[in-house]
Amino acid sequence: MNHVRKMTLVPFDQEDKSEQSIYEEKAQFGEGSKERTNPRQKMNDLLNIMLKLALIRAFDDKGRIRNKNGEYIENTDISLLLTNAMTPGRIIIAEEAFIELLKEANIPATLFRNENIKIKLTNSGTIPVIPLEPI
């Protein structure tokens, strides 16, 4: 197999719709993930996060992120951390330090697609305690 081609099948009655309206329709009907957005919105969110992190000098020119002490952590990669935060994923190197930087930059949890990142940003990684009412 020397060549690979990505194909998208579109029902005949949708053939004349623009690509943007198809993305909106998929998002409206919840096809795929619950929070599906069009690629432009995802890119805007990503750039917003990157700019806020750059303002607080969260990473260096090699892509390493810094810890609370201001030292850059070896074997870390800002692009991998952001990719993980923007999609459902697994825990990767320096995720906790990355969460602290996101908090420092005041980046809202609503910009992220990864539920683990959202929970850690909103609850500081702790499970909320709900007080019980007496019977």
LORO-782163 format. One record per residue (C-alpha): x, y, z. Coordinates in steps of 0.5 Angstrom, whole numbers, plus 2048, in hexadecimal, padded with zeros to 3 digits. Example, Ala and Ser with C-alpha at 12.3 -4.5 7.8 and 13.67 -1.06 7.14 Angstrom:
# residues 2
8197F7810/81B7FE80E/
***
This chain:
# residues 135
800800800/8048067FD/7FE80B7FE/7F980D803/7F3811802/7EE814807/7E7814804/7E1817807/7DA814805/7D5819805/7CD817804/7CB8197FD/7C681F800/7CC822804/7D08227FE/7CF82A7FC/7D082C804/7D782F805/7DC82C80A/7DB83180F/7D382F810/7D5828810/7D9829816/7D482D819/7CF828818/7D382281B/7D4827821/7CD828822/7CB821821/7D081F826/7D481A821/7DA818824/7DC81B82B/7D781F82F/7DB82682E/7DD825827/7DF82C824/7E182E81D/7E982E81C/7E983581B/7E6836823/7EB831825/7F1834822/7EE83B825/7EE83882C/7F583582B/7F883B829/7F483F82F/7F883A834/7FF83A831/7FE842831/7FC842838/80283D83A/807841836/80584783A/807844841/80D84183D/80B83A83F/80F837839/816838836/81883882F/81A83082F/81282F831/81482D839/80F82F83E/811832845/81083084B/80E834852/815836853/81683984C/81A83384A/819830843/817829843/81B82483F/81881F83A/81182383A/80E826834/80982C834/80682982D/804822830/801825836/7FD82A832/7FB82482E/7F9820834/7F5825837/7F1827830/7EF81F82F/7ED81A834/7F4816836/7F881383B/7FD816840/80381883D/80A81B840/809822844/802822844/80182584B/80682A84A/80282C843/7FC82C847/7FF83184C/802835846/7FA835843/7F883884A/7FD83D84A/7FB840843/7F4840845/7F283C840/7EB839840/7E9832841/7E483383B/7E9833836/7EB82C837/7E8826834/7EC821839/7E782083F/7ED81E844/7F0825842/7EA828843/7E982584A/7F082684C/7EF82E84A/7E882F84E/7E982B854/7F182B855/7F1824854/7EC82285A/7E681F85A/7E082485D/7DD822863/7D6823863/7D382486A/7CD81F86C/7C782186F/7C481E875/7BF819875/
***
